[in-house]
Amino acid sequence: MFKKNNVGFGLLLGFIAPIVGLLVYYLVQFRNVTSLSGFFYYVATEKALLTAVISVLLVANAGVFTWYVNKRKDLTAKGVFISTCIYGLTALIWKFLS
């Protein structure tokens, strides 16, 4: 399954990896402090935490991107890069509009 080399698969991985990274960040930092819904509310209302969460999301994608570049799966890496750009732009817009 992870041997595919196409942009669509990279986009899918690029949108899933940050969600997994976000859940890991919640489990490590906030599990004992608040519920998952409380965590999402806190992220949406606190700009300082939003920056930390964006960093975790983009680092998760950087790991996936690096993996596929090293495996010479350039089309999949391209899809991950595109999704990273979409995440980054969306987060930047969200941060400045909120």
N, C-alpha and C positions, 0 to 999 in steps of 0.2 A: 504494500500500500504506500509506504513512504519512498518508494523508488520511482514514482511518477515524476515526469519532468514536463510540467505545463503550467502556464500562468494561473489558470483557474484554481489548480490545487494549491499553488503558492498563496493566492488570495485567501482561500479557505483557511490554510494554516496560519496566515498572517492575522486573520480575525479571531481565531480560536486561541492562539498562544497568549495574547494579552489578557484574555478572560481568565485563563488558567493562572497567569501571573498575578492577576488581581485577587483571585481566591487565595493563592499562597500568601500574598501580602496581608490579607485580612487574617488568615489563620495564624501567621507569625506575630503580627503587631496588635491586632484588635480583638481576637477571639475572646479573651478574658474581660474585655472592657465593654463591648456592646454587641448587639445582634448584627446579623448581616444586613438587615434592612436599615438599622441605625447607622451602620458603617456607610452605606450608600447615601443616606441623607447627609451625613457629616461631610462626605466627599463633595456632594453637590453644593453645600453651603459654605465650605471653608476653602478659600483660594489657596492657602498655604499647603493644605493637604492635597489639593488637586495637583499641584506641581509634583509632589512626591509620588502620587499614584501614576501620573503620566510617565514619569521616569521609569517606574517599574514596568509599565505596559511596553514602553519602547525597548527596554532592556530584554524583555521576554522575546520580542520580535528580533532583536539583534542576535540573540542566540540561535534562533531558528534560521535566520538569514545566513549567518556564518556557517552553520552546519551544511546548508545546501550549496553554498559557494565552494566550500572545501570538497564536497562530493561531486562538484562539477555539474550540478543540476541548475544551470543558469536560468532556465525559464521559470522554475519553481522559485528560485531566489528573487527573480524579478517580480513575481506576484507578491512575495512577502514584502519586498521593498515598497511596492505600490500601496499595500495595505498599511504599512508603517507610515507612509506619507499621509494617507487619508486619516489615520488615527491622530497623527501629529497636528495636521491642519484643523481637524475637528476640535481637538483639545485646545488649541491656540484660540480659535474663534470662541469657543465656550468660555474660556478664561477671560477674554476681554469683553464679552457681552454680558457676563454675569456680575 
